[in-house]
Amino acid sequence: MKLVNFLKKLRNEQLTIELKNGTTIWGTLQTVSPQMNVTLTDITLSLPTNKNPQAQAAFFLASNSNNTSSNSSSNSDIQLQYINVRGNTIRQIILPDSLNLDSLLIDEQQLQRLRKSGKLVDDSSKKRRRDYGTNTSKRLRRGI
């Protein structure tokens, strides 16, 4: 499964995105495009501690458009309602610990193809059989 398709399944989940310039964005995922552009809502934008000039410029522009700060003691955090992050600026996406990855990693289309081909059986009472060429009278091994 492609990473973009996995991220599309995470809609309305709270996650943290770290950008290449060190900025950290925490918010609710809304959409993911095929180029991995991400749209978040109800976000908190945190600047890195090294005060990168590019990050400071982005923070200055954001703080001028929205004058509400999340913490009055910390000048590097800002609350925004909506943000769109370009995919090639993302360094990493940090998922919440409470997320069930096993259920999200299952690709439904691939699962349907396996069911149609007979390689995957839903009913647990059915026995699996393998055809070994011409000699199909061999006993099936059960303890594999």
N, C-alpha and C positions, 0 to 999 in steps of 0.2 A: 504494500500500500504506500502511495506517495505521501510525503509529509503534509502537503497542502490538503489532501483529502482527509487526513487525520485531523488537521486543525479545523476543517469545516465542521466536523462532528462535535467540536468543543463549543458550539454556540451557547451563549449565556453563561459561560463559566468564568470565574474570577481567575485571572492569571497575571503573571509579571513578565514584562518584556524588557530585556536589556539591549540597548542600542550600542552600535560600534563606538560612539563618542562617550560612552559611559553613563548616559542618562538611563534611569530606570522608570518604567511606566507600569503602574498597577491599575487594572480595571477589568471591566466585563467585556468579553469578546462578543462582537456582533456579526462581522462578516470577514471572510478571507477570500481574496481573489486568487486566480491561478498563478499570478506573479508573486504571491505571498504578501500582498499589501493587506494590512490588518486594520480594521476599524474597531475602536474601543469606545465604550461609554462609561460615565461616572469614574473618571480616572484621577489618579494622583501622580503627578510628574515630579521626579526627584532628580536633582542635578548631581553629578559626581563630586567627590570631595576635592579633586584636583582643579576644579573650575576651568574646564576646557573653554576657550573663547567661543567656539561654535555653539556649545551647549548654553553658555551664558547669553548669547544673542537670541537663541530660541526661547530661553526663559524670560528674557526681557520683553520679547514680542508677546509671549503668552500672558505675562503679568500685566501688560498694558491693556490687553483686550479684556481681561477678567481680573478685577482687583480684589478678589477674595482669596486669601491664603489659608491653607489648612492649619498650619501651626504658626502662631505669631512669633514664637521663639526661633523657629527654623525658617530662614529665608530661602532655602533651596527646595522647598516643597510647594507645589501649587495644585489646586483642585480645578479640574476642567470637566465640562459636561461631555465633550466629544473630541476624539482625535483620530486621525488617519495616519498610519505609519507606513512608509514605503518599505517594501520587502527587502531590498538590498541593504538597508541600514540596520537590520535586526541582527544582533549577535547571537542571542539565545532567548528561548521562551521557557519560562519556569512554570511548570504545571503544579496545581495544588496536590497535597499528599492524599486528600480524600477522594481523588479521581480514580474510578475503576478502569484501568487501562485495558484489561482483558476484553471487556465488552466493547470498547471503542475500537480496538484493533481488528475486530472481525469485519471483513469486507463482505457485505451482503450479496453483491453480484457474484463474487467468486464462490460463495457458499451455495447460491442457487445453481451455478454451473456444475458444481460437484454433486449436488443432489440429482440433477438431471442425468448426469453421466453414470450414476449408480455408485460412485466412489464414496459417497457419504450417505448413511442411512439414518433417518430420524428415529425409527422404532428400535428400541434397545432389545426387543425379543428376536429380531431378525439376525441370522447368523451371517457373518462375512465369509465370502468365498473368493478364492483366487484361482484363476485358470492358469495352469502351468503348461501351456502349449498343448501337445497332443495327449499327454498322459494325465487325464483328469481323474483317474480312479484312485490316486494316492490319497491317503488319509490326511485330513487337514490338521495342522499343528495348532493346538489351542492355547498354549502357555506363552505365546510370544509377547 
